[in-house]
Amino acid sequence: MVELLVTYLDMTAPPSGPALASPVATATIGRENLSLAAYLDLYRAVGEPLDWDQRLRMPAAELSALLAHPSTWLNVLRVDGTAAGFCEFNGVGEPVVELVHFGLVAAFQGRRLGPYLLDSSLRAVWATRPQRVWLHTDTNDHPKALSVYQRAGFTVRERRMENFPD
């Protein structure tokens, strides 16, 4: 077991101010229904450096059903047509929405694409009128994750040490 500091954050109102402009002219963001293989390729590309494994441990049929569910949204960032990152939400259309996964492929980091992807995706989810959007991040996530979430409008609800399988 490994012990990590987990921070839970909430957003109770849509992003304020104007939407962030794309920092890269060829960047696009859209809701996509990826095949299981394409989803797992993108999940690995974003998550391997951060030790993401939750989706890799799920049975394929269960993951396929989750991805096909209408309340699961995948907003994919593409640069010149190449998948560069994604936001995955569960519970869209319900009062409480969870931002389950968010991140960029390493080659696309450091270009202000993360805040752009997050802002655009949150605005799309808030158009469905949830009461709250929440997420959790931990000490394995990107060092800038917490500050990016807070700049996007999330506030810390709770911090606690939790144990995870090694």
Contacts in CASP RR format, 6 or more apart in sequence:
PFRMAT RR
TARGET T0000
AUTHOR 0000-0000-0000
METHOD contacts of the structure
MODEL  1
MVELLVTYLDMTAPPSGPALASPVATATIGRENLSLAAYLDLYRAVGEPL
DWDQRLRMPAAELSALLAHPSTWLNVLRVDGTAAGFCEFNGVGEPVVELV
HFGLVAAFQGRRLGPYLLDSSLRAVWATRPQRVWLHTDTNDHPKALSVYQ
RAGFTVRERRMENFPD
1 163 0 8 1.000
1 164 0 8 1.000
1 165 0 8 1.000
1 166 0 8 1.000
2 163 0 8 1.000
2 164 0 8 1.000
2 165 0 8 1.000
2 166 0 8 1.000
3 161 0 8 1.000
3 162 0 8 1.000
3 163 0 8 1.000
3 164 0 8 1.000
4 138 0 8 1.000
4 139 0 8 1.000
4 140 0 8 1.000
4 161 0 8 1.000
4 162 0 8 1.000
4 164 0 8 1.000
5 138 0 8 1.000
5 139 0 8 1.000
5 159 0 8 1.000
5 160 0 8 1.000
5 161 0 8 1.000
6 136 0 8 1.000
6 137 0 8 1.000
6 138 0 8 1.000
6 159 0 8 1.000
6 160 0 8 1.000
6 161 0 8 1.000
6 162 0 8 1.000
7 136 0 8 1.000
7 137 0 8 1.000
7 138 0 8 1.000
7 146 0 8 1.000
7 156 0 8 1.000
7 158 0 8 1.000
7 159 0 8 1.000
8 134 0 8 1.000
8 135 0 8 1.000
8 136 0 8 1.000
8 156 0 8 1.000
8 157 0 8 1.000
8 158 0 8 1.000
8 159 0 8 1.000
9 134 0 8 1.000
9 135 0 8 1.000
9 136 0 8 1.000
9 137 0 8 1.000
9 146 0 8 1.000
9 149 0 8 1.000
9 150 0 8 1.000
9 154 0 8 1.000
9 155 0 8 1.000
9 156 0 8 1.000
9 157 0 8 1.000
10 132 0 8 1.000
10 133 0 8 1.000
10 134 0 8 1.000
10 154 0 8 1.000
10 155 0 8 1.000
10 157 0 8 1.000
11 122 0 8 1.000
11 132 0 8 1.000
11 133 0 8 1.000
11 134 0 8 1.000
11 152 0 8 1.000
11 153 0 8 1.000
11 154 0 8 1.000
11 155 0 8 1.000
12 131 0 8 1.000
12 132 0 8 1.000
14 122 0 8 1.000
14 123 0 8 1.000
14 126 0 8 1.000
15 119 0 8 1.000
15 122 0 8 1.000
15 123 0 8 1.000
15 126 0 8 1.000
15 152 0 8 1.000
15 153 0 8 1.000
16 153 0 8 1.000
19 119 0 8 1.000
19 120 0 8 1.000
19 123 0 8 1.000
20 115 0 8 1.000
20 116 0 8 1.000
20 119 0 8 1.000
20 120 0 8 1.000
21 116 0 8 1.000
22 28 0 8 1.000
22 116 0 8 1.000
23 111 0 8 1.000
23 112 0 8 1.000
23 113 0 8 1.000
23 116 0 8 1.000
24 79 0 8 1.000
24 111 0 8 1.000
24 113 0 8 1.000
26 79 0 8 1.000
26 80 0 8 1.000
26 81 0 8 1.000
27 77 0 8 1.000
27 78 0 8 1.000
27 79 0 8 1.000
27 84 0 8 1.000
27 113 0 8 1.000
27 116 0 8 1.000
28 77 0 8 1.000
28 78 0 8 1.000
28 81 0 8 1.000
29 75 0 8 1.000
29 76 0 8 1.000
29 77 0 8 1.000
29 78 0 8 1.000
29 116 0 8 1.000
29 117 0 8 1.000
29 120 0 8 1.000
29 121 0 8 1.000
30 75 0 8 1.000
30 76 0 8 1.000
30 78 0 8 1.000
31 73 0 8 1.000
31 74 0 8 1.000
31 75 0 8 1.000
31 76 0 8 1.000
31 124 0 8 1.000
32 74 0 8 1.000
32 75 0 8 1.000
32 76 0 8 1.000
33 67 0 8 1.000
33 68 0 8 1.000
33 74 0 8 1.000
34 42 0 8 1.000
34 67 0 8 1.000
34 74 0 8 1.000
34 76 0 8 1.000
36 60 0 8 1.000
36 63 0 8 1.000
36 64 0 8 1.000
36 67 0 8 1.000
38 83 0 8 1.000
39 55 0 8 1.000
39 63 0 8 1.000
39 67 0 8 1.000
39 74 0 8 1.000
40 55 0 8 1.000
40 56 0 8 1.000
41 83 0 8 1.000
42 76 0 8 1.000
42 83 0 8 1.000
42 85 0 8 1.000
42 86 0 8 1.000
42 105 0 8 1.000
43 52 0 8 1.000
43 55 0 8 1.000
43 56 0 8 1.000
43 101 0 8 1.000
44 56 0 8 1.000
45 83 0 8 1.000
45 85 0 8 1.000
45 105 0 8 1.000
45 106 0 8 1.000
46 52 0 8 1.000
46 85 0 8 1.000
46 86 0 8 1.000
46 101 0 8 1.000
46 103 0 8 1.000
46 104 0 8 1.000
46 105 0 8 1.000
47 103 0 8 1.000
49 106 0 8 1.000
50 140 0 8 1.000
50 141 0 8 1.000
50 142 0 8 1.000
51 140 0 8 1.000
52 101 0 8 1.000
55 63 0 8 1.000
55 101 0 8 1.000
58 66 0 8 1.000
66 72 0 8 1.000
66 90 0 8 1.000
67 74 0 8 1.000
70 92 0 8 1.000
71 90 0 8 1.000
71 91 0 8 1.000
71 92 0 8 1.000
71 93 0 8 1.000
71 94 0 8 1.000
72 88 0 8 1.000
72 89 0 8 1.000
72 90 0 8 1.000
72 91 0 8 1.000
72 92 0 8 1.000
73 87 0 8 1.000
73 88 0 8 1.000
73 89 0 8 1.000
73 92 0 8 1.000
73 124 0 8 1.000
73 125 0 8 1.000
74 86 0 8 1.000
74 87 0 8 1.000
74 88 0 8 1.000
75 86 0 8 1.000
75 87 0 8 1.000
75 89 0 8 1.000
75 117 0 8 1.000
75 120 0 8 1.000
75 121 0 8 1.000
75 124 0 8 1.000
76 83 0 8 1.000
76 85 0 8 1.000
76 86 0 8 1.000
77 83 0 8 1.000
77 84 0 8 1.000
77 85 0 8 1.000
77 86 0 8 1.000
77 104 0 8 1.000
77 108 0 8 1.000
77 113 0 8 1.000
77 114 0 8 1.000
77 116 0 8 1.000
77 117 0 8 1.000
78 84 0 8 1.000
79 108 0 8 1.000
79 113 0 8 1.000
83 105 0 8 1.000
84 104 0 8 1.000
84 105 0 8 1.000
84 107 0 8 1.000
84 108 0 8 1.000
84 113 0 8 1.000
85 103 0 8 1.000
85 104 0 8 1.000
85 105 0 8 1.000
85 108 0 8 1.000
85 113 0 8 1.000
85 117 0 8 1.000
86 101 0 8 1.000
86 102 0 8 1.000
86 103 0 8 1.000
86 117 0 8 1.000
87 99 0 8 1.000
87 101 0 8 1.000
87 102 0 8 1.000
87 103 0 8 1.000
87 117 0 8 1.000
87 118 0 8 1.000
87 121 0 8 1.000
87 122 0 8 1.000
88 99 0 8 1.000
88 100 0 8 1.000
88 101 0 8 1.000
88 102 0 8 1.000
89 97 0 8 1.000
89 98 0 8 1.000
89 99 0 8 1.000
89 100 0 8 1.000
89 121 0 8 1.000
89 125 0 8 1.000
89 133 0 8 1.000
90 97 0 8 1.000
90 98 0 8 1.000
90 100 0 8 1.000
91 97 0 8 1.000
91 98 0 8 1.000
92 125 0 8 1.000
92 128 0 8 1.000
92 130 0 8 1.000
93 128 0 8 1.000
93 129 0 8 1.000
93 130 0 8 1.000
94 130 0 8 1.000
95 130 0 8 1.000
95 131 0 8 1.000
95 132 0 8 1.000
96 130 0 8 1.000
96 131 0 8 1.000
96 132 0 8 1.000
96 133 0 8 1.000
96 134 0 8 1.000
97 125 0 8 1.000
97 128 0 8 1.000
97 130 0 8 1.000
97 132 0 8 1.000
97 133 0 8 1.000
97 134 0 8 1.000
98 133 0 8 1.000
98 134 0 8 1.000
98 135 0 8 1.000
99 122 0 8 1.000
99 133 0 8 1.000
99 134 0 8 1.000
99 135 0 8 1.000
100 135 0 8 1.000
102 117 0 8 1.000
102 118 0 8 1.000
102 121 0 8 1.000
102 135 0 8 1.000
102 145 0 8 1.000
103 114 0 8 1.000
103 117 0 8 1.000
103 142 0 8 1.000
104 113 0 8 1.000
104 114 0 8 1.000
104 117 0 8 1.000
109 142 0 8 1.000
114 148 0 8 1.000
115 148 0 8 1.000
115 151 0 8 1.000
115 152 0 8 1.000
118 148 0 8 1.000
118 149 0 8 1.000
118 152 0 8 1.000
119 152 0 8 1.000
122 133 0 8 1.000
122 152 0 8 1.000
125 133 0 8 1.000
126 133 0 8 1.000
133 154 0 8 1.000
134 157 0 8 1.000
135 149 0 8 1.000
135 154 0 8 1.000
137 145 0 8 1.000
137 146 0 8 1.000
137 149 0 8 1.000
138 162 0 8 1.000
150 156 0 8 1.000
END
